């Protein structure tokens, strides 16, 4: 995900920990378009980046088919308001009345635009600002990463897993912990060594991290970074991996066991239909989408995951779709501190600020 989309995230997540789950509420009378719907999208990066932006572009094609209309888009809209606002206003001047952003760093500009253009509907993937005509949305990636962890645990011969992560933020830490919990469901003794690259998209650093983890004995490499490099390295070294953002079998068909994939069309199609139908009511604290609502899913499985284990993973997927919680108690961290009591579920606010790890996770820089 996120490359320079999150330049201020180390600071922002302290507040953003509750923005999507506990933002500023407002009176909702419902929003209705004035005129025929015209949709435009602001892509953070190039549409063929292999990860975050490409997942949005692939969703766009499906949304067009579902709604029966073309969607305008522009690539490489960064996080500077001086770029974001003119791009959006160019579309609005041409008649767009639904604008979809795709980056955390577009949040403030989206808020300003929503205030300036109250008759335009704004949605923003991975954003943190919301309002009467603005809704940010993000997926509960820990659900699909938990399932990928199960695949990793099932395929591993040693129980030693590695994970290439970008930054030690809540949205990454919850995927690491979920990956570990999934692996341990299949192998209670599984461990996960983590190396943070310090950046969301740096193939050189990702290669170095994946190589180091394999050298340390990991025979499956998980990831929460933008590029497919960890999967490519896994294939080169004759081990396995699990992908993030998209089905990374495209890049490493022999190595990739499964991937946590974005399925934005499953959320955006019904949400856009609400906007088009009239009286749309954006979630006042943003939409934090479960797998059942079209946030993420899994794609796979590789041949290294035994058929009987695939059935177990699919059964767990079905349970999550029916409401099973990954972070249900009792749950302790690796230091023995209780994080979730028996019968309780970790709150959304605690998910966003997650700075702890479950047993079996070893973090390195």
C-alpha positions in Angstrom: 0.0 0.0 0.0 1.1 3.4 0.6 4.5 4.5 -0.4 4.6 8.3 0.0 0.9 8.2 0.6 1.7 8.1 4.3 4.6 10.6 4.8 3.2 11.9 8.1 1.7 8.7 9.3 4.0 8.1 12.2 2.5 11.3 13.7 -0.9 11.1 12.2 -1.8 7.6 13.3 -1.7 8.7 16.9 -4.8 10.7 16.0 -5.9 8.6 13.1 -6.2 5.6 15.4 -9.7 6.8 16.1 -10.5 8.9 13.0 -12.0 6.1 11.0 -13.6 4.5 14.1 -14.2 7.6 16.2 -14.0 10.7 14.2 -16.0 13.9 14.5 -19.7 13.2 14.2 -22.0 15.4 12.3 -25.8 15.7 11.6 -26.8 13.5 8.7 -29.8 14.5 6.7 -28.6 12.5 3.7 -26.9 13.5 0.5 -28.4 13.5 -3.0 -26.8 14.2 -6.3 -28.1 17.0 -8.4 -28.0 15.6 -11.9 -26.7 12.5 -13.7 -23.9 10.7 -11.9 -20.4 11.4 -13.3 -17.6 9.6 -11.5 -13.9 10.4 -11.5 -11.0 8.8 -9.6 -7.7 10.3 -8.4 -5.0 7.6 -8.5 -2.1 8.0 -6.1 0.3 6.2 -8.4 0.5 4.7 -11.8 -2.3 2.3 -12.7 0.1 -0.5 -13.4 2.2 -0.3 -10.1 1.5 -4.0 -9.4 0.0 -3.2 -6.0 -2.2 -0.6 -4.3 -3.1 1.7 -7.3 -3.5 -1.2 -9.7 -6.0 -2.8 -7.3 -8.1 0.4 -7.6 -7.7 0.4 -11.4 -8.9 -3.2 -11.6 -11.8 -2.4 -9.4 -12.7 0.6 -11.6 -13.1 -1.7 -14.6 -15.5 -3.9 -12.6 -17.4 -0.9 -11.3 -17.8 0.4 -14.8 -19.4 -2.9 -15.8 -21.7 -3.0 -12.8 -22.9 0.6 -13.2 -22.9 0.7 -17.0 -20.8 3.9 -17.3 -17.2 4.9 -17.8 -15.2 6.4 -15.0 -12.7 9.1 -15.6 -9.3 8.8 -13.8 -5.9 10.5 -13.6 -2.7 8.8 -12.4 0.1 10.0 -10.1 -1.9 12.4 -8.0 0.4 12.7 -5.0 -0.3 14.0 -1.5 0.3 17.7 -2.1 -2.9 19.8 -2.0 -1.5 21.9 -4.9 -1.8 18.8 -7.0 -4.9 17.1 -5.5 -7.2 20.1 -5.6 -6.6 21.1 -9.3 -7.0 17.5 -10.4 -10.3 17.1 -8.6 -11.6 20.5 -9.7 -10.7 19.8 -13.3 -13.0 16.8 -13.2 -15.7 18.8 -11.4 -15.5 21.5 -14.0 -16.2 18.9 -16.6 -19.3 17.7 -14.7 -18.0 15.1 -12.3 -20.2 15.0 -9.2 -18.6 11.9 -7.6 -14.9 12.0 -6.8 -13.0 9.0 -5.4 -9.5 9.5 -3.9 -7.0 6.7 -3.2 -4.6 7.9 -0.5 -4.3 8.8 3.1 -2.4 11.9 2.1 -5.3 13.2 0.1 -7.5 13.4 3.3 -7.1 17.0 4.1 -7.5 18.2 0.5 -10.7 16.0 0.2 -12.1 17.6 3.3 -11.5 21.1 1.9 -13.0 20.1 -1.5 -16.0 18.5 0.2 -16.7 21.8 2.0 -16.2 23.8 -1.2 -18.4 21.6 -3.3 -21.3 20.4 -1.1 -23.1 19.0 -4.1 -20.3 16.7 -5.0 -19.9 13.3 -3.3 -16.3 12.4 -2.2 -15.0 9.0 -1.2 -11.4 8.4 -0.2 -9.6 5.0 0.1 -7.3 4.9 3.2 -8.4 8.5 4.1 -9.2 9.8 7.6 -11.6 12.7 7.0 -15.4 12.5 6.8 -18.3 14.8 6.4 -21.9 15.0 5.1 -20.7 14.5 1.5 -17.3 12.8 2.3 -16.6 9.2 3.4 -13.2 7.7 3.9 -12.9 3.9 3.7 -10.4 1.1 4.4 -10.5 -2.6 4.8 -9.8 -4.9 7.7 -6.7 -6.4 6.2 -6.0 -8.4 9.3 -8.8 -10.8 8.3 -7.3 -11.8 5.0 -3.7 -11.8 6.4 -4.9 -14.2 9.1 -6.0 -16.6 6.4 -2.7 -16.1 4.5 -0.9 -16.9 7.8 -2.9 -20.2 7.9 -1.6 -21.0 4.5 1.9 -20.2 5.5 1.7 -22.3 8.6 0.3 -25.2 6.6 3.1 -25.0 4.0 6.0 -24.4 6.2 8.3 -27.4 7.0 10.2 -25.6 9.7 7.6 -23.4 11.4 10.0 -20.5 10.9 8.2 -17.7 8.9 9.4 -14.3 7.9 7.5 -11.1 7.2 8.7 -8.0 5.2 6.9 -5.0 6.6 7.0 -1.3 5.7 6.6 0.7 8.9 5.6 -0.1 12.5 2.2 1.4 12.3 -1.1 0.0 13.4 -2.3 -0.9 9.9 0.9 -3.0 9.5 1.2 -4.4 13.0 -2.3 -5.8 12.8 -1.5 -7.7 9.7 1.7 -9.1 11.3 -0.1 -10.3 14.4 -3.0 -11.8 12.3 -0.5 -13.6 10.1 1.1 -15.0 13.2 -2.2 -16.1 14.7 -3.2 -17.8 11.5 0.1 -19.6 11.2 -0.2 -20.7 14.8 -3.6 -22.1 14.2 -2.1 -24.6 11.8 1.2 -24.9 13.8 1.1 -23.8 17.4 4.9 -23.5 17.5 5.2 -21.3 14.4 7.2 -18.1 14.8 7.3 -15.0 12.6 10.5 -12.9 12.2 9.7 -9.4 11.0 12.0 -6.8 9.3 10.7 -3.3 8.7 12.1 -1.6 5.6 11.1 1.9 6.7 9.3 2.6 3.4 6.2 1.4 1.6 7.8 0.7 -1.8 11.5 0.1 -2.1 12.3 -3.1 -4.0 16.0 -2.8 -3.0 15.2 -2.8 0.7 12.5 -5.4 0.3 15.0 -7.7 -1.5 17.5 -7.2 1.3 14.9 -7.9 4.0 13.5 -11.0 2.3 17.0 -12.4 1.7 18.0 -11.8 5.3 14.9 -13.6 6.6 15.5 -16.6 4.3 19.1 -16.7 5.4 17.9 -16.9 9.0 15.8 -20.0 8.1 12.4 -18.7 7.1 10.8 -21.0 4.5 7.7 -18.8 4.0 7.8 -15.0 3.6 4.7 -12.8 4.3 4.6 -9.1 3.4 2.9 -5.8 3.9 4.8 -3.7 1.4 3.8 -2.4 -2.1 6.0 -4.3 -4.5 6.0 -8.1 -5.3 9.8 -8.2 -4.5 9.5 -10.5 -1.4 7.6 -13.0 -3.5 10.1 -12.8 -6.3 13.0 -13.4 -3.9 11.1 -16.3 -2.3 10.8 -17.9 -5.7 14.4 -17.3 -6.5 15.5 -18.9 -3.3 13.1 -21.9 -3.5 10.9 -21.0 -0.6 7.3 -19.8 -0.4 5.5 -16.6 0.3 2.1 -14.8 0.7 1.3 -11.6 -1.1 -0.4 -8.3 -0.3 -2.7 -6.0 -2.3 -3.2 -8.2 -5.3 -2.7 -11.8 -6.4 1.1 -11.9 -6.6 1.1 -15.3 -8.4 1.4 -13.0 -11.4 5.0 -12.3 -10.4 6.0 -15.5 -8.5 3.6 -18.3 -9.5 5.7 -21.1 -7.9 6.3 -19.3 -4.6 3.1 -17.5 -3.8 0.8 -19.6 -1.6 -2.0 -17.1 -1.5 -2.4 -13.3 -1.3 -4.4 -10.8 0.7 -6.1 -8.9 -2.1 -8.2 -5.7 -2.3 -11.7 -6.2 -3.7 -12.8 -2.6 -3.7 -15.5 -3.1 -6.3 -17.4 -5.2 -3.7 -17.7 -2.2 -1.5 -17.8 0.6 -4.0 -20.5 -0.7 -6.3 -23.2 -0.9 -3.6 -21.9 2.4 -2.0 -22.0 4.2 -5.3 -25.5 2.9 -6.0 -26.6 4.5 -2.7 -25.1 7.8 -3.8 -26.8 7.5 -7.2 -30.1 6.5 -5.7 -30.1 9.6 -3.4 -30.1 10.3 0.3 -26.7 8.7 0.8 -25.5 8.8 4.4 -21.8 8.5 4.6 -20.5 6.7 7.7 -19.8 9.6 10.1 -16.5 8.0 11.3 -15.6 6.4 7.9 -16.2 2.9 6.6 -13.9 0.3 8.2 -14.8 -2.6 5.9 -14.8 -6.3 6.9 -14.3 -9.0 4.4 -18.0 -9.6 4.3 -18.5 -6.0 3.1 -15.9 -6.0 0.4 -12.7 -4.8 2.0 -10.2 -7.6 1.3 -10.2 -11.3 0.4 -7.7 -14.0 -0.4 -6.6 -15.3 -3.7 -4.8 -18.6 -4.1 -4.0 -21.3 -3.2 -0.6 -22.6 -4.3 0.1 -26.3 -4.7 2.3 -26.3 -1.5 -0.8 -25.9 0.6 -2.2 -29.4 1.2 -5.8 -29.9 0.0 -7.0 -30.8 3.4 -5.5 -27.6 4.8 -7.2 -25.6 2.1 -10.5 -26.9 3.3 -9.7 -25.8 6.8 -8.7 -22.3 5.6 -11.8 -22.0 3.5 -13.9 -23.0 6.5 -12.2 -20.3 8.6 -12.9 -17.8 5.8 -16.6 -18.7 5.9 -16.6 -18.2 9.6 -15.1 -14.7 9.3 -17.7 -13.9 6.6 -20.3 -14.9 9.2 -18.8 -12.7 11.9 -15.9 -14.5 13.5 -13.4 -12.1 15.0 -9.7 -12.5 14.6 -8.9 -10.5 17.6 -11.2 -12.1 20.1 -10.2 -12.9 23.7 -8.5 -14.3 25.6 -5.4 -12.9 23.9 -2.1 -11.9 25.4 0.9 -10.2 23.9 4.4 -11.7 23.6 5.2 -10.3 27.1 2.3 -12.0 28.7 0.1 -8.9 29.1 -3.6 -9.5 28.5 -4.7 -7.4 25.5 -8.2 -8.9 25.0 -10.1 -10.4 27.9 -12.1 -13.6 27.5 -15.4 -13.0 25.8 -14.3 -9.6 24.5 -13.1 -8.3 21.1 -10.4 -5.8 20.4 -11.9 -2.4 19.7 -11.5 -0.5 16.4 -9.6 2.3 18.2 -7.2 -0.3 19.7 -6.7 -1.9 16.3 -5.7 1.4 14.7 -3.1 2.1 17.4 -1.8 -1.4 17.7 1.8 -1.3 18.9 2.2 -4.7 20.5 2.8 -8.2 19.2 1.5 -11.7 19.9 3.6 -14.5 21.1 6.0 -15.9 18.5 6.5 -12.6 16.7 10.1 -11.3 16.7 10.6 -7.8 15.3 13.8 -6.4 13.8 14.6 -3.2 12.0 
